[in-house]
Amino acid sequence: MASAQSTTSKRRLTAKGALTRERIVSTASDLMYVQGVERTSLDDVIEASGTGKSQMYHYFADKSELVGEVVHTQIERVIANQDPLLRRLDSMRGLERWRDAVVAGNRSRRGAHGCPLGSLSSELADYSEPARTALSTGFDAWESLFADGLGRMQEKGELDDDADPAALARGLMAALQGGLLLAQAKRDADSLAIALDMALAHIRARTTPSASRPRASRSDGENVPDTTDH
């Protein structure tokens, strides 16, 4: 699999060429998220993107090169969608709002399609070392948003001094990915809600007494952005 900089991206593209290439990658990303990598052909991408076969092969030597670009595009999309709720995270309530947003978005599509990065990992990680490495880096970037927020909680005195933000962030990511996978299989966001509630309860147990009071109420259906889709 090619790296993020494919053969065509290494040479200068015209403005029109760059837009065409971006359209191909964006379309492929959408199709592969819904249909899977294996079931999405180059012909599918050509038809859905409104491009020609000659254009496709001008920008990408083969499907594996296009898939490499899709991996990096999905990482960028996920981080961009997670960032608004996590970049200023510094409280338990902030984590709860993030949880509500994720569950509400997943419930709106009845758990379908799972996580963009998780889905790619299940298809590619055992068969493509470049893809596995890229996805691992993407998960690390996502996880660091949690760890940074938990670190800010610790700096404020809301999280115990002996708590490990990095370990708590890894556990939260594991709960998120497992919950998304079960929600996808069951077509029901309840699995995700339960997994995240258990992860947040574990974090709450490491907070100081004044910060660990549970919220009075929660609505999974409140108007919050979907931050796991794109």
Secondary structure, 3 states (H helix, E strand, C coil): CCCCCCHHHHCCCCHHHHHHHHHHHHHHHHHHHHHCCCCCCHHHHHHHHCCCHHHHHHHCCCHHHHHHHHHHHHHHHHHHHHHHHHCCCCCHHHHHHHHHHHHHHHHHCCCCCCCHHHHHHHHHCCCCHHHHHHHHHHHHHHHHHHHHHHHHHHHHCCECCCCCHHHHHHHHHHHHHHHHHHHHHHCCCHHHHHHHHHHHHHHHCCECHHHCCCCCCCCCCCCCCCCCCC
